[in-house]
Amino acid sequence: MDDSFTIEALCLFCNAVLTSEEGKEFDSGDLIKCNNCGEMNDYDSVVEVAKEKGVDKVESEIEKELHKTMKNLFK
Ligand SMILES: [Zn+2]
């Protein structure tokens, strides 16, 4: 898979990339502490935002491909 499709979990308060301690996994309902600003991020909200960003990325990629296809069709 393309590297540009990596979805990062970002702090809802300062937009820093959230990192977990080695080997630690988060689950629904957990709070993730931001290492940058110290705020607690609600896991479900972080996932929701990350998902939306991922969808945006995929949609713009599809649009690009579609433009290429359309150009070829009407040549
Ligand atoms: Zn933060």
N, CA, C, O and the ligand as a Tripos MOL2 file, in Angstrom:
@<TRIPOS>MOLECULE
protein
  301   299    76     0     0
PROTEIN
NO_CHARGES

@<TRIPOS>ATOM
      1 N           0.8320   -1.2100    0.0000 N.3       1 MET1
      2 CA          0.0000    0.0000    0.0000 C.3       1 MET1
      3 C           0.8670    1.2610    0.0000 C.2       1 MET1
      4 O           1.9480    1.2980    0.5870 O.2       1 MET1
      5 N           0.3620    2.2790   -0.6690 N.am      2 ASP2
      6 CA          1.0680    3.5510   -0.7810 C.3       2 ASP2
      7 C           1.2700    4.1880    0.5920 C.2       2 ASP2
      8 O           0.3800    4.1810    1.4420 O.2       2 ASP2
      9 N           2.4690    4.7380    0.7790 N.am      3 ASP3
     10 CA          2.7840    5.3760    2.0520 C.3       3 ASP3
     11 C           1.9190    6.5970    2.3260 C.2       3 ASP3
     12 O           1.6540    6.9340    3.4800 O.2       3 ASP3
     13 N           1.4830    7.2540    1.2660 N.am      4 SER4
     14 CA          0.7120    8.4800    1.4410 C.3       4 SER4
     15 C          -0.6570    8.1870    2.0500 C.2       4 SER4
     16 O          -1.3820    9.1060    2.4300 O.2       4 SER4
     17 N          -1.0030    6.9250    2.1410 N.am      5 PHE5
     18 CA         -2.2970    6.5720    2.7090 C.3       5 PHE5
     19 C          -2.2400    6.2870    4.2060 C.2       5 PHE5
     20 O          -3.2320    5.8820    4.8130 O.2       5 PHE5
     21 N          -1.0660    6.5050    4.7890 N.am      6 THR6
     22 CA         -0.9550    6.3400    6.2300 C.3       6 THR6
     23 C          -1.8670    7.3410    6.9270 C.2       6 THR6
     24 O          -1.8400    8.5350    6.6270 O.2       6 THR6
     25 N          -2.6510    6.8590    7.8340 N.am      7 ILE7
     26 CA         -3.5400    7.7420    8.5830 C.3       7 ILE7
     27 C          -2.9790    7.9220    9.9810 C.2       7 ILE7
     28 O          -2.7450    6.9570   10.7080 O.2       7 ILE7
     29 N          -2.7690    9.1880   10.3410 N.am      8 GLU8
     30 CA         -2.2080    9.4570   11.6460 C.3       8 GLU8
     31 C          -3.3010    9.8600   12.6240 C.2       8 GLU8
     32 O          -4.2700   10.5300   12.2670 O.2       8 GLU8
     33 N          -3.1170    9.4350   13.8520 N.am      9 ALA9
     34 CA         -4.0100    9.8790   14.9140 C.3       9 ALA9
     35 C          -3.4580   11.1830   15.4620 C.2       9 ALA9
     36 O          -2.3350   11.2340   15.9640 O.2       9 ALA9
     37 N          -4.2560   12.2350   15.3610 N.am     10 LEU10
     38 CA         -3.7850   13.5480   15.7850 C.3      10 LEU10
     39 C          -4.5010   14.0100   17.0520 C.2      10 LEU10
     40 O          -5.6750   13.7130   17.2740 O.2      10 LEU10
     41 N          -3.7580   14.7410   17.8710 N.am     11 CYS11
     42 CA         -4.3290   15.3320   19.0770 C.3      11 CYS11
     43 C          -5.4520   16.2860   18.6850 C.2      11 CYS11
     44 O          -5.2890   17.1070   17.7830 O.2      11 CYS11
     45 N          -6.5890   16.1740   19.3650 N.am     12 LEU12
     46 CA         -7.7290   17.0240   19.0500 C.3      12 LEU12
     47 C          -7.5030   18.4570   19.5160 C.2      12 LEU12
     48 O          -8.2190   19.3660   19.0980 O.2      12 LEU12
     49 N          -6.5240   18.6610   20.3680 N.am     13 PHE13
     50 CA         -6.2860   19.9850   20.9420 C.3      13 PHE13
     51 C          -5.1680   20.7370   20.2310 C.2      13 PHE13
     52 O          -5.3040   21.9330   19.9740 O.2      13 PHE13
     53 N          -4.0560   20.0580   19.9050 N.am     14 CYS14
     54 CA         -2.9180   20.7650   19.3270 C.3      14 CYS14
     55 C          -2.4680   20.1670   17.9910 C.2      14 CYS14
     56 O          -1.5140   20.6590   17.3870 O.2      14 CYS14
     57 N          -3.1480   19.1070   17.5210 N.am     15 ASN15
     58 CA         -2.8280   18.4880   16.2290 C.3      15 ASN15
     59 C          -1.4840   17.7800   16.1720 C.2      15 ASN15
     60 O          -1.0160   17.4380   15.0860 O.2      15 ASN15
     61 N          -0.8610   17.5560   17.3100 N.am     16 ALA16
     62 CA          0.3750   16.7770   17.3220 C.3      16 ALA16
     63 C           0.0100   15.3090   17.0720 C.2      16 ALA16
     64 O          -1.0890   14.8630   17.4030 O.2      16 ALA16
     65 N           0.9520   14.5720   16.4840 N.am     17 VAL17
     66 CA          0.7060   13.1520   16.2470 C.3      17 VAL17
     67 C           0.7290   12.4200   17.5810 C.2      17 VAL17
     68 O           1.6720   12.5540   18.3600 O.2      17 VAL17
     69 N          -0.3000   11.6570   17.8280 N.am     18 LEU18
     70 CA         -0.3770   10.9150   19.0830 C.3      18 LEU18
     71 C           0.4420    9.6410   18.9840 C.2      18 LEU18
     72 O           0.3260    8.8850   18.0200 O.2      18 LEU18
     73 N           1.2550    9.4190   19.9720 N.am     19 THR19
     74 CA          2.0560    8.2030   19.9900 C.3      19 THR19
     75 C           1.7470    7.4410   21.2650 C.2      19 THR19
     76 O           1.5300    8.0280   22.3250 O.2      19 THR19
     77 N           1.7330    6.1370   21.1440 N.am     20 SER20
     78 CA          1.4560    5.3220   22.3140 C.3      20 SER20
     79 C           2.7590    4.7320   22.8190 C.2      20 SER20
     80 O           3.7480    4.6370   22.0920 O.2      20 SER20
     81 N           2.7350    4.3460   24.0620 N.am     21 GLU21
     82 CA          3.9130    3.6830   24.5940 C.3      21 GLU21
     83 C           4.1030    2.3650   23.8590 C.2      21 GLU21
     84 O           3.1460    1.7520   23.3850 O.2      21 GLU21
     85 N           5.3470    1.9500   23.7750 N.am     22 GLU22
     86 CA          5.6740    0.7170   23.0650 C.3      22 GLU22
     87 C           4.7760   -0.4350   23.5160 C.2      22 GLU22
     88 O           4.6570   -0.7310   24.7050 O.2      22 GLU22
     89 N           4.1520   -1.0700   22.5280 N.am     23 GLY23
     90 CA          3.3610   -2.2580   22.8310 C.3      23 GLY23
     91 C           1.9870   -1.9790   23.3870 C.2      23 GLY23
     92 O           1.1900   -2.8990   23.5730 O.2      23 GLY23
     93 N           1.6980   -0.7120   23.6550 N.am     24 LYS24
     94 CA          0.3870   -0.3900   24.2230 C.3      24 LYS24
     95 C          -0.6350   -0.1500   23.1220 C.2      24 LYS24
     96 O          -0.3650    0.5620   22.1550 O.2      24 LYS24
     97 N          -1.7890   -0.7390   23.2740 N.am     25 GLU25
     98 CA         -2.8320   -0.5320   22.2890 C.3      25 GLU25
     99 C          -4.0400    0.1110   22.9450 C.2      25 GLU25
    100 O          -4.3700   -0.1430   24.1030 O.2      25 GLU25
    101 N          -4.6930    0.9670   22.1400 N.am     26 PHE26
    102 CA         -5.8560    1.6600   22.6730 C.3      26 PHE26
    103 C          -7.1400    1.0200   22.1940 C.2      26 PHE26
    104 O          -7.2090    0.4290   21.1160 O.2      26 PHE26
    105 N          -8.1320    1.1530   23.0100 N.am     27 ASP27
    106 CA         -9.4290    0.6070   22.6850 C.3      27 ASP27
    107 C         -10.4970    1.6740   22.8150 C.2      27 ASP27
    108 O         -10.2820    2.7300   23.4100 O.2      27 ASP27
    109 N         -11.6470    1.3750   22.2480 N.am     28 SER28
    110 CA        -12.7740    2.2850   22.3470 C.3      28 SER28
    111 C         -13.0340    2.6340   23.8090 C.2      28 SER28
    112 O         -13.0710    1.7600   24.6740 O.2      28 SER28
    113 N         -13.2130    3.9190   24.0650 N.am     29 GLY29
    114 CA        -13.4770    4.3680   25.4270 C.3      29 GLY29
    115 C         -12.2360    4.8060   26.1810 C.2      29 GLY29
    116 O         -12.3350    5.4040   27.2520 O.2      29 GLY29
    117 N         -11.0640    4.5090   25.6250 N.am     30 ASP30
    118 CA         -9.8200    4.9010   26.2850 C.3      30 ASP30
    119 C          -9.5480    6.3900   26.0930 C.2      30 ASP30
    120 O         -10.0930    7.0350   25.1970 O.2      30 ASP30
    121 N          -8.7000    6.9050   26.9530 N.am     31 LEU31
    122 CA         -8.2160    8.2620   26.7900 C.3      31 LEU31
    123 C          -6.7430    8.1970   26.4270 C.2      31 LEU31
    124 O          -5.9720    7.4780   27.0650 O.2      31 LEU31
    125 N          -6.3500    8.9480   25.4010 N.am     32 ILE32
    126 CA         -4.9620    8.9440   24.9650 C.3      32 ILE32
    127 C          -4.3430   10.2770   25.3530 C.2      32 ILE32
    128 O          -4.8140   11.3350   24.9340 O.2      32 ILE32
    129 N          -3.2970   10.2240   26.1460 N.am     33 LYS33
    130 CA         -2.6450   11.4570   26.5740 C.3      33 LYS33
    131 C          -1.7170   11.9550   25.4800 C.2      33 LYS33
    132 O          -0.9020   11.2010   24.9490 O.2      33 LYS33
    133 N          -1.8460   13.2190   25.1530 N.am     34 CYS34
    134 CA         -0.9740   13.8270   24.1560 C.3      34 CYS34
    135 C           0.3690   14.1420   24.7980 C.2      34 CYS34
    136 O           0.4370   14.7750   25.8520 O.2      34 CYS34
    137 N           1.4330   13.6910   24.1470 N.am     35 ASN35
    138 CA          2.7750   13.9450   24.6830 C.3      35 ASN35
    139 C           3.1970   15.3890   24.4960 C.2      35 ASN35
    140 O           4.1320   15.8630   25.1420 O.2      35 ASN35
    141 N           2.5010   16.0850   23.6090 N.am     36 ASN36
    142 CA          2.8720   17.4660   23.3120 C.3      36 ASN36
    143 C           2.2100   18.4590   24.2720 C.2      36 ASN36
    144 O           2.8970   19.2750   24.8870 O.2      36 ASN36
    145 N           0.8760   18.3940   24.4050 N.am     37 CYS37
    146 CA          0.1860   19.3950   25.2240 C.3      37 CYS37
    147 C          -0.3660   18.8040   26.5230 C.2      37 CYS37
    148 O          -0.8190   19.5430   27.3970 O.2      37 CYS37
    149 N          -0.3300   17.4900   26.6490 N.am     38 GLY38
    150 CA         -0.7550   16.8630   27.8960 C.3      38 GLY38
    151 C          -2.2500   16.6720   28.0470 C.2      38 GLY38
    152 O          -2.7090   16.1780   29.0770 O.2      38 GLY38
    153 N          -3.0260   17.0610   27.0240 N.am     39 GLU39
    154 CA         -4.4730   16.8820   27.0860 C.3      39 GLU39
    155 C          -4.8370   15.4230   26.8600 C.2      39 GLU39
    156 O          -4.1120   14.6800   26.1980 O.2      39 GLU39
    157 N          -5.9720   15.0280   27.4230 N.am     40 MET40
    158 CA         -6.4540   13.6700   27.2210 C.3      40 MET40
    159 C          -7.4050   13.6530   26.0290 C.2      40 MET40
    160 O          -8.3900   14.3910   25.9940 O.2      40 MET40
    161 N          -7.0980   12.8120   25.0680 N.am     41 ASN41
    162 CA         -7.9340   12.6890   23.8740 C.3      41 ASN41
    163 C          -8.8220   11.4590   23.9710 C.2      41 ASN41
    164 O          -8.3660   10.3680   24.3130 O.2      41 ASN41
    165 N         -10.0780   11.6520   23.6690 N.am     42 ASP42
    166 CA        -11.0190   10.5440   23.6480 C.3      42 ASP42
    167 C         -10.7460    9.6850   22.4160 C.2      42 ASP42
    168 O         -10.8080   10.1660   21.2840 O.2      42 ASP42
    169 N         -10.4460    8.4270   22.6460 N.am     43 TYR43
    170 CA        -10.0710    7.5120   21.5550 C.3      43 TYR43
    171 C         -11.0740    7.5450   20.3980 C.2      43 TYR43
    172 O         -10.6880    7.6430   19.2340 O.2      43 TYR43
    173 N         -12.3490    7.4640   20.7300 N.am     44 ASP44
    174 CA        -13.3700    7.3790   19.6820 C.3      44 ASP44
    175 C         -13.4050    8.6390   18.8190 C.2      44 ASP44
    176 O         -13.6100    8.5580   17.6080 O.2      44 ASP44
    177 N         -13.2040    9.8050   19.4420 N.am     45 SER45
    178 CA        -13.1860   11.0520   18.6740 C.3      45 SER45
    179 C         -11.9730   11.1020   17.7730 C.2      45 SER45
    180 O         -12.0630   11.5370   16.6250 O.2      45 SER45
    181 N         -10.8360   10.6560   18.2890 N.am     46 VAL46
    182 CA         -9.5980   10.6540   17.5000 C.3      46 VAL46
    183 C          -9.7660    9.7600   16.2720 C.2      46 VAL46
    184 O          -9.3690   10.1230   15.1650 O.2      46 VAL46
    185 N         -10.3570    8.5890   16.4860 N.am     47 VAL47
    186 CA        -10.5680    7.6440   15.3860 C.3      47 VAL47
    187 C         -11.5270    8.2450   14.3620 C.2      47 VAL47
    188 O         -11.3220    8.1060   13.1560 O.2      47 VAL47
    189 N         -12.5580    8.9030   14.8400 N.am     48 GLU48
    190 CA        -13.5600    9.5160   13.9660 C.3      48 GLU48
    191 C         -12.8940   10.5440   13.0490 C.2      48 GLU48
    192 O         -13.1360   10.5560   11.8420 O.2      48 GLU48
    193 N         -12.0580   11.4000   13.6250 N.am     49 VAL49
    194 CA        -11.3640   12.4450   12.8610 C.3      49 VAL49
    195 C         -10.4000   11.8060   11.8730 C.2      49 VAL49
    196 O         -10.3190   12.2270   10.7190 O.2      49 VAL49
    197 N          -9.6730   10.7950   12.3210 N.am     50 ALA50
    198 CA         -8.7050   10.1150   11.4540 C.3      50 ALA50
    199 C          -9.4220    9.4610   10.2780 C.2      50 ALA50
    200 O          -8.9250    9.4660    9.1520 O.2      50 ALA50
    201 N         -10.5820    8.9040   10.5510 N.am     51 LYS51
    202 CA        -11.3660    8.2400    9.5110 C.3      51 LYS51
    203 C         -11.8030    9.2380    8.4570 C.2      51 LYS51
    204 O         -11.6970    8.9740    7.2590 O.2      51 LYS51
    205 N         -12.2980   10.3930    8.9070 N.am     52 GLU52
    206 CA        -12.7390   11.4270    7.9720 C.3      52 GLU52
    207 C         -11.5940   11.8780    7.0870 C.2      52 GLU52
    208 O         -11.7640   12.0530    5.8800 O.2      52 GLU52
    209 N         -10.4230   12.0680    7.6870 N.am     53 LYS53
    210 CA         -9.2640   12.4940    6.9120 C.3      53 LYS53
    211 C          -8.8950   11.4340    5.8960 C.2      53 LYS53
    212 O          -8.5460   11.7510    4.7590 O.2      53 LYS53
    213 N          -8.9710   10.1780    6.3000 N.am     54 GLY54
    214 CA         -8.6510    9.0720    5.4090 C.3      54 GLY54
    215 C          -9.5850    9.0450    4.2270 C.2      54 GLY54
    216 O          -9.1600    8.8160    3.0950 O.2      54 GLY54
    217 N         -10.8670    9.2790    4.4860 N.am     55 VAL55
    218 CA        -11.8620    9.2780    3.4210 C.3      55 VAL55
    219 C         -11.5830   10.4080    2.4470 C.2      55 VAL55
    220 O         -11.6750   10.2220    1.2340 O.2      55 VAL55
    221 N         -11.2430   11.5800    2.9700 N.am     56 ASP56
    222 CA        -10.9000   12.7220    2.1130 C.3      56 ASP56
    223 C          -9.7620   12.3660    1.1820 C.2      56 ASP56
    224 O          -9.8060   12.6520   -0.0150 O.2      56 ASP56
    225 N          -8.7330   11.7350    1.7480 N.am     57 LYS57
    226 CA         -7.5490   11.3680    0.9790 C.3      57 LYS57
    227 C          -7.9190   10.4120   -0.1360 C.2      57 LYS57
    228 O          -7.5180   10.6020   -1.2850 O.2      57 LYS57
    229 N          -8.6780    9.3930    0.1970 N.am     58 VAL58
    230 CA         -9.0650    8.3890   -0.7890 C.3      58 VAL58
    231 C          -9.9120    9.0280   -1.8720 C.2      58 VAL58
    232 O          -9.7450    8.7300   -3.0540 O.2      58 VAL58
    233 N         -10.8250    9.9090   -1.4730 N.am     59 GLU59
    234 CA        -11.6940   10.5430   -2.4560 C.3      59 GLU59
    235 C         -10.9110   11.3930   -3.4410 C.2      59 GLU59
    236 O         -11.2120   11.3820   -4.6350 O.2      59 GLU59
    237 N          -9.9120   12.1280   -2.9680 N.am     60 SER60
    238 CA         -9.1520   12.9680   -3.8890 C.3      60 SER60
    239 C          -8.3140   12.1080   -4.8260 C.2      60 SER60
    240 O          -8.0920   12.4790   -5.9790 O.2      60 SER60
    241 N          -7.8490   10.9650   -4.3390 N.am     61 GLU61
    242 CA         -7.0980   10.0460   -5.2050 C.3      61 GLU61
    243 C          -8.0060    9.4920   -6.2970 C.2      61 GLU61
    244 O          -7.6120    9.4070   -7.4600 O.2      61 GLU61
    245 N          -9.2190    9.1190   -5.9150 N.am     62 ILE62
    246 CA        -10.1680    8.5650   -6.8770 C.3      62 ILE62
    247 C         -10.5150    9.6220   -7.9250 C.2      62 ILE62
    248 O         -10.6100    9.3180   -9.1140 O.2      62 ILE62
    249 N         -10.7020   10.8540   -7.4800 N.am     63 GLU63
    250 CA        -11.0190   11.9460   -8.3820 C.3      63 GLU63
    251 C          -9.9220   12.1320   -9.4230 C.2      63 GLU63
    252 O         -10.1930   12.3290  -10.6080 O.2      63 GLU63
    253 N          -8.6730   12.0650   -8.9550 N.am     64 LYS64
    254 CA         -7.5310   12.2160   -9.8500 C.3      64 LYS64
    255 C          -7.5600   11.1430  -10.9300 C.2      64 LYS64
    256 O          -7.3990   11.4290  -12.1160 O.2      64 LYS64
    257 N          -7.7690    9.9050  -10.4970 N.am     65 GLU65
    258 CA         -7.7990    8.7790  -11.4300 C.3      65 GLU65
    259 C          -8.9440    8.9420  -12.4150 C.2      65 GLU65
    260 O          -8.8110    8.6430  -13.6020 O.2      65 GLU65
    261 N         -10.0680    9.4220  -11.9040 N.am     66 LEU66
    262 CA        -11.2580    9.5960  -12.7250 C.3      66 LEU66
    263 C         -11.0120   10.6320  -13.8150 C.2      66 LEU66
    264 O         -11.4440   10.4610  -14.9550 O.2      66 LEU66
    265 N         -10.3160   11.7050  -13.4550 N.am     67 HIS67
    266 CA         -9.9910   12.7370  -14.4350 C.3      67 HIS67
    267 C          -9.1600   12.1550  -15.5640 C.2      67 HIS67
    268 O          -9.3770   12.4480  -16.7400 O.2      67 HIS67
    269 N          -8.2050   11.3240  -15.1760 N.am     68 LYS68
    270 CA         -7.3330   10.6800  -16.1720 C.3      68 LYS68
    271 C          -8.1710    9.8250  -17.1050 C.2      68 LYS68
    272 O          -8.0090    9.8690  -18.3240 O.2      68 LYS68
    273 N          -9.0610    9.0520  -16.5210 N.am     69 THR69
    274 CA         -9.9060    8.1590  -17.3030 C.3      69 THR69
    275 C         -10.7750    8.9470  -18.2560 C.2      69 THR69
    276 O         -10.9050    8.5840  -19.4250 O.2      69 THR69
    277 N         -11.3720   10.0210  -17.7680 N.am     70 MET70
    278 CA        -12.2600   10.8100  -18.5870 C.3      70 MET70
    279 C         -11.5190   11.4510  -19.7600 C.2      70 MET70
    280 O         -12.0360   11.5270  -20.8750 O.2      70 MET70
    281 N         -10.3060   11.9080  -19.4840 N.am     71 LYS71
    282 CA         -9.4970   12.5140  -20.5440 C.3      71 LYS71
    283 C          -9.2660   11.5120  -21.6540 C.2      71 LYS71
    284 O          -9.3790   11.8370  -22.8360 O.2      71 LYS71
    285 N          -8.9400   10.2910  -21.2630 N.am     72 ASN72
    286 CA         -8.6720    9.2530  -22.2440 C.3      72 ASN72
    287 C          -9.9280    8.9050  -23.0570 C.2      72 ASN72
    288 O          -9.8480    8.5710  -24.2390 O.2      72 ASN72
    289 N         -11.0680    8.9900  -22.4060 N.am     73 LEU73
    290 CA        -12.3230    8.6400  -23.0760 C.3      73 LEU73
    291 C         -12.6610    9.6190  -24.1880 C.2      73 LEU73
    292 O         -13.1430    9.2450  -25.2580 O.2      73 LEU73
    293 N         -12.3880   10.9070  -23.8930 N.am     74 PHE74
    294 CA        -12.8360   11.9380  -24.8250 C.3      74 PHE74
    295 C         -11.7500   12.4240  -25.7650 C.2      74 PHE74
    296 O         -11.8980   13.4690  -26.3990 O.2      74 PHE74
    297 N         -10.6910   11.6990  -25.8590 N.am     75 LYS75
    298 CA         -9.6010   12.0770  -26.7450 C.3      75 LYS75
    299 C         -10.0070   12.0150  -28.2110 C.2      75 LYS75
    300 O          -9.1960   12.3070  -29.0890 O.2      75 LYS75
    301 ZN         -1.9260   17.8180   22.1140 Zn       76 ZN76
@<TRIPOS>BOND
     1     1     2 1
     2     2     3 1
     3     3     4 2
     4     3     5 am
     5     5     6 1
     6     6     7 1
     7     7     8 2
     8     7     9 am
     9     9    10 1
    10    10    11 1
    11    11    12 2
    12    11    13 am
    13    13    14 1
    14    14    15 1
    15    15    16 2
    16    15    17 am
    17    17    18 1
    18    18    19 1
    19    19    20 2
    20    19    21 am
    21    21    22 1
    22    22    23 1
    23    23    24 2
    24    23    25 am
    25    25    26 1
    26    26    27 1
    27    27    28 2
    28    27    29 am
    29    29    30 1
    30    30    31 1
    31    31    32 2
    32    31    33 am
    33    33    34 1
    34    34    35 1
    35    35    36 2
    36    35    37 am
    37    37    38 1
    38    38    39 1
    39    39    40 2
    40    39    41 am
    41    41    42 1
    42    42    43 1
    43    43    44 2
    44    43    45 am
    45    45    46 1
    46    46    47 1
    47    47    48 2
    48    47    49 am
    49    49    50 1
    50    50    51 1
    51    51    52 2
    52    51    53 am
    53    53    54 1
    54    54    55 1
    55    55    56 2
    56    55    57 am
    57    57    58 1
    58    58    59 1
    59    59    60 2
    60    59    61 am
    61    61    62 1
    62    62    63 1
    63    63    64 2
    64    63    65 am
    65    65    66 1
    66    66    67 1
    67    67    68 2
    68    67    69 am
    69    69    70 1
    70    70    71 1
    71    71    72 2
    72    71    73 am
    73    73    74 1
    74    74    75 1
    75    75    76 2
    76    75    77 am
    77    77    78 1
    78    78    79 1
    79    79    80 2
    80    79    81 am
    81    81    82 1
    82    82    83 1
    83    83    84 2
    84    83    85 am
    85    85    86 1
    86    86    87 1
    87    87    88 2
    88    87    89 am
    89    89    90 1
    90    90    91 1
    91    91    92 2
    92    91    93 am
    93    93    94 1
    94    94    95 1
    95    95    96 2
    96    95    97 am
    97    97    98 1
    98    98    99 1
    99    99   100 2
   100    99   101 am
   101   101   102 1
   102   102   103 1
   103   103   104 2
   104   103   105 am
   105   105   106 1
   106   106   107 1
   107   107   108 2
   108   107   109 am
   109   109   110 1
   110   110   111 1
   111   111   112 2
   112   111   113 am
   113   113   114 1
   114   114   115 1
   115   115   116 2
   116   115   117 am
   117   117   118 1
   118   118   119 1
   119   119   120 2
   120   119   121 am
   121   121   122 1
   122   122   123 1
   123   123   124 2
   124   123   125 am
   125   125   126 1
   126   126   127 1
   127   127   128 2
   128   127   129 am
   129   129   130 1
   130   130   131 1
   131   131   132 2
   132   131   133 am
   133   133   134 1
   134   134   135 1
   135   135   136 2
   136   135   137 am
   137   137   138 1
   138   138   139 1
   139   139   140 2
   140   139   141 am
   141   141   142 1
   142   142   143 1
   143   143   144 2
   144   143   145 am
   145   145   146 1
   146   146   147 1
   147   147   148 2
   148   147   149 am
   149   149   150 1
   150   150   151 1
   151   151   152 2
   152   151   153 am
   153   153   154 1
   154   154   155 1
   155   155   156 2
   156   155   157 am
   157   157   158 1
   158   158   159 1
   159   159   160 2
   160   159   161 am
   161   161   162 1
   162   162   163 1
   163   163   164 2
   164   163   165 am
   165   165   166 1
   166   166   167 1
   167   167   168 2
   168   167   169 am
   169   169   170 1
   170   170   171 1
   171   171   172 2
   172   171   173 am
   173   173   174 1
   174   174   175 1
   175   175   176 2
   176   175   177 am
   177   177   178 1
   178   178   179 1
   179   179   180 2
   180   179   181 am
   181   181   182 1
   182   182   183 1
   183   183   184 2
   184   183   185 am
   185   185   186 1
   186   186   187 1
   187   187   188 2
   188   187   189 am
   189   189   190 1
   190   190   191 1
   191   191   192 2
   192   191   193 am
   193   193   194 1
   194   194   195 1
   195   195   196 2
   196   195   197 am
   197   197   198 1
   198   198   199 1
   199   199   200 2
   200   199   201 am
   201   201   202 1
   202   202   203 1
   203   203   204 2
   204   203   205 am
   205   205   206 1
   206   206   207 1
   207   207   208 2
   208   207   209 am
   209   209   210 1
   210   210   211 1
   211   211   212 2
   212   211   213 am
   213   213   214 1
   214   214   215 1
   215   215   216 2
   216   215   217 am
   217   217   218 1
   218   218   219 1
   219   219   220 2
   220   219   221 am
   221   221   222 1
   222   222   223 1
   223   223   224 2
   224   223   225 am
   225   225   226 1
   226   226   227 1
   227   227   228 2
   228   227   229 am
   229   229   230 1
   230   230   231 1
   231   231   232 2
   232   231   233 am
   233   233   234 1
   234   234   235 1
   235   235   236 2
   236   235   237 am
   237   237   238 1
   238   238   239 1
   239   239   240 2
   240   239   241 am
   241   241   242 1
   242   242   243 1
   243   243   244 2
   244   243   245 am
   245   245   246 1
   246   246   247 1
   247   247   248 2
   248   247   249 am
   249   249   250 1
   250   250   251 1
   251   251   252 2
   252   251   253 am
   253   253   254 1
   254   254   255 1
   255   255   256 2
   256   255   257 am
   257   257   258 1
   258   258   259 1
   259   259   260 2
   260   259   261 am
   261   261   262 1
   262   262   263 1
   263   263   264 2
   264   263   265 am
   265   265   266 1
   266   266   267 1
   267   267   268 2
   268   267   269 am
   269   269   270 1
   270   270   271 1
   271   271   272 2
   272   271   273 am
   273   273   274 1
   274   274   275 1
   275   275   276 2
   276   275   277 am
   277   277   278 1
   278   278   279 1
   279   279   280 2
   280   279   281 am
   281   281   282 1
   282   282   283 1
   283   283   284 2
   284   283   285 am
   285   285   286 1
   286   286   287 1
   287   287   288 2
   288   287   289 am
   289   289   290 1
   290   290   291 1
   291   291   292 2
   292   291   293 am
   293   293   294 1
   294   294   295 1
   295   295   296 2
   296   295   297 am
   297   297   298 1
   298   298   299 1
   299   299   300 2
@<TRIPOS>SUBSTRUCTURE
     1 MET1         2 RESIDUE 1 A MET
     2 ASP2         6 RESIDUE 1 A ASP
     3 ASP3        10 RESIDUE 1 A ASP
     4 SER4        14 RESIDUE 1 A SER
     5 PHE5        18 RESIDUE 1 A PHE
     6 THR6        22 RESIDUE 1 A THR
     7 ILE7        26 RESIDUE 1 A ILE
     8 GLU8        30 RESIDUE 1 A GLU
     9 ALA9        34 RESIDUE 1 A ALA
    10 LEU10       38 RESIDUE 1 A LEU
    11 CYS11       42 RESIDUE 1 A CYS
    12 LEU12       46 RESIDUE 1 A LEU
    13 PHE13       50 RESIDUE 1 A PHE
    14 CYS14       54 RESIDUE 1 A CYS
    15 ASN15       58 RESIDUE 1 A ASN
    16 ALA16       62 RESIDUE 1 A ALA
    17 VAL17       66 RESIDUE 1 A VAL
    18 LEU18       70 RESIDUE 1 A LEU
    19 THR19       74 RESIDUE 1 A THR
    20 SER20       78 RESIDUE 1 A SER
    21 GLU21       82 RESIDUE 1 A GLU
    22 GLU22       86 RESIDUE 1 A GLU
    23 GLY23       90 RESIDUE 1 A GLY
    24 LYS24       94 RESIDUE 1 A LYS
    25 GLU25       98 RESIDUE 1 A GLU
    26 PHE26      102 RESIDUE 1 A PHE
    27 ASP27      106 RESIDUE 1 A ASP
    28 SER28      110 RESIDUE 1 A SER
    29 GLY29      114 RESIDUE 1 A GLY
    30 ASP30      118 RESIDUE 1 A ASP
    31 LEU31      122 RESIDUE 1 A LEU
    32 ILE32      126 RESIDUE 1 A ILE
    33 LYS33      130 RESIDUE 1 A LYS
    34 CYS34      134 RESIDUE 1 A CYS
    35 ASN35      138 RESIDUE 1 A ASN
    36 ASN36      142 RESIDUE 1 A ASN
    37 CYS37      146 RESIDUE 1 A CYS
    38 GLY38      150 RESIDUE 1 A GLY
    39 GLU39      154 RESIDUE 1 A GLU
    40 MET40      158 RESIDUE 1 A MET
    41 ASN41      162 RESIDUE 1 A ASN
    42 ASP42      166 RESIDUE 1 A ASP
    43 TYR43      170 RESIDUE 1 A TYR
    44 ASP44      174 RESIDUE 1 A ASP
    45 SER45      178 RESIDUE 1 A SER
    46 VAL46      182 RESIDUE 1 A VAL
    47 VAL47      186 RESIDUE 1 A VAL
    48 GLU48      190 RESIDUE 1 A GLU
    49 VAL49      194 RESIDUE 1 A VAL
    50 ALA50      198 RESIDUE 1 A ALA
    51 LYS51      202 RESIDUE 1 A LYS
    52 GLU52      206 RESIDUE 1 A GLU
    53 LYS53      210 RESIDUE 1 A LYS
    54 GLY54      214 RESIDUE 1 A GLY
    55 VAL55      218 RESIDUE 1 A VAL
    56 ASP56      222 RESIDUE 1 A ASP
    57 LYS57      226 RESIDUE 1 A LYS
    58 VAL58      230 RESIDUE 1 A VAL
    59 GLU59      234 RESIDUE 1 A GLU
    60 SER60      238 RESIDUE 1 A SER
    61 GLU61      242 RESIDUE 1 A GLU
    62 ILE62      246 RESIDUE 1 A ILE
    63 GLU63      250 RESIDUE 1 A GLU
    64 LYS64      254 RESIDUE 1 A LYS
    65 GLU65      258 RESIDUE 1 A GLU
    66 LEU66      262 RESIDUE 1 A LEU
    67 HIS67      266 RESIDUE 1 A HIS
    68 LYS68      270 RESIDUE 1 A LYS
    69 THR69      274 RESIDUE 1 A THR
    70 MET70      278 RESIDUE 1 A MET
    71 LYS71      282 RESIDUE 1 A LYS
    72 ASN72      286 RESIDUE 1 A ASN
    73 LEU73      290 RESIDUE 1 A LEU
    74 PHE74      294 RESIDUE 1 A PHE
    75 LYS75      298 RESIDUE 1 A LYS
    76 ZN76       301 GROUP 0 **** ****
